[in-house]
Amino acid sequence: MAQGGKGANQAVAVSRLGGQLTFVAKTGADIFGKNTRDVLVNDGIDVKYILEDKEEPTGVALIMVDEQAENSISVASGANAKLLPDDFNLIPEVIEDADIILMQLEIPLETVEYVATKAHALGKKVILNPAPGCRLPKSLLKKLYLLSPNETEAELISGIKVSDVPSAKEAAKQIHSMGVASVIITMGAKGALIYSENQFVLVPAVAVNAVDTTAAGDVFNGALAVALSKKESLVSAAGFASKAAAISVTRMGAQPSVPYLNDVI
């Protein structure tokens, strides 16, 4: 067993890579919830905004990894599904005090939309990693500074099958036309394709011997947010994120695979 969860993985990546963060989540009142808090504290993360649901258990997942290091994940959402907009009405400062809001889709879409709307109105940069993949409303896409899908997620959102760099470019342009300011499509060994300000940049992947791709996208997004918070360009930030993600796939597990800043340097 190992700690995981997309939001938690991203938070750990931000912390280990030198970022300052506030992490909002919800667990159950069970041993997994307690373990989650203990592990996050050890990573230097303030857990005062990790809320507790008295009825639902802490979210868990069973992950299968094949010989090519690709994974298949079955998730029991539990308390993740109970992180609702009303929770943020009790803690408005977490949006007000942040420069960058990083979210993913293991919490309810209504909550993602609510936070994005609040953050956008305050002029914050909202980054959404649309995983697990689903179709997204244009009303949400228009409030995003950056969307970071993988190939499958980009296809779900754009309606364009992504199999190579040319098709990824078409999908990125389509997503941009739906309202997103910038798009990064992560393509594994093919690299990360950026579309921003009507320009494409392909950031090459680092060649490694992959053993487990679990949490690679979470590490990429956490690292990306850290670099952007330090005022790096999108291309520079994606390069840093690609290196961090490359390290993570050489290690088994979700949070155990997340690198520290010295590893990336």
C-alpha positions, 0 to 999 in steps of 0.5 A: 500500500502507498499514499496516492490520490491525484490531488494529494500527489500534486500537493506532495509534488509541489511541496517536494519541489520547493513550492508553497501551497495550501492543500484542500481535500476531504477524507473519511474518519478512518485509518486511511484518513489519519495516515494521509494526514500523517504522511502529508505532515511529514512532507511539510504540508499544512493539513488544516484544510483537509476536511473530514466526512463522517459518513464516507470512507477515505478514497482508495484505488487499486492500481494494476501496472503492466510490463510496459509500465502502463497502468489501469486504475479502479477508484472508490471515490469515497469522501473525495466525492463529498468535497463540495462548493459549500466547503469552500464558502467556509474557507474563502481565504484559500482562493483569495491568498493563492496565485495559482489554483491547481485542480484535477477531476477526482473531486466533483465537477461542480466543485471544480467549476465553483472554485474556477469561477471564484478564482477567475473572478479574482484574477488567479491562474487556474490550472486544470489537469482533466483527469480522470478524463471527461467532457468539460463544459465551455463555461468552465474552459473559459475560466482556465489559464491552462488545461493539461490533458494527456492524449486520451483526455485531449481526445475526450474534450476536443473530439479529435483522436490524438495519436501523434504530434500533428493530431495533438496540434489539431486537438490543442487548437480545438480546445483553445477555440473552446475558451482555454488560454493555453493547452499542454498535451502530455504525450509520454515518450513523445513529449509535451505539446504546448499551444499558447499565444497561437504558437506550438512548442514541443518539449521533448521527453527525457528518455528513461527506463520506465517501471510505473507511470502512476502519478506521472501526470500528477508530478508533471502538473505539480512541478509545472505549478511550482515553476510558474509560481517562480515566474518561469515561462510556460516552455521553461516550466514544462521542461522542468515538469517533464524532468520531474515526471521522467524521474517519477516513472522510474519508481514504483507507486504514486507518492513514493515516486514523487521526486525532490528538487535536488533530484530534478536539478 
